[in-house]
Amino acid sequence: MLFGGHAGSQLLFVGNERTSALTIYNLDGFPETAPVMVDNFFMANPTNNLTATWQELFDNRTIGTVDPESMKWVPIDDDEGHLFVAGAVSGTLTAFHVSISHIPDLACSPPLPVTKPN
């Protein structure tokens, strides 16, 4: 889990290791109001190529974060930030660009996988 946000907005990022999913909650108003789930997505196959094997995804450098282990929030300004997620099994570092101004319809750009060099 990781808390992030800026300029009064609070977010909770939850990396689910077994499912390789990322869930984002908006914590604005907490504890008076319950957290709101903003997004939940599967990170291991960001291309949604359902016919590719794991080896094909890896060889084509399109495998995403498998087993998210470590996360870091880096604010850019009052409206935007980057979320970096390391995959323990995949050996990848995935960067997400997050626009805070779209909360509760938080806008996350597609992940940009960065893999280890050969």
Helices and strands as residue ranges (DSSP letters): E 2-6, E 9-16, E 21-26, E 36-42, H 54-59, E 68-75, E 80-87, E 92-99, G 100-102, E 107-108, E 112-115
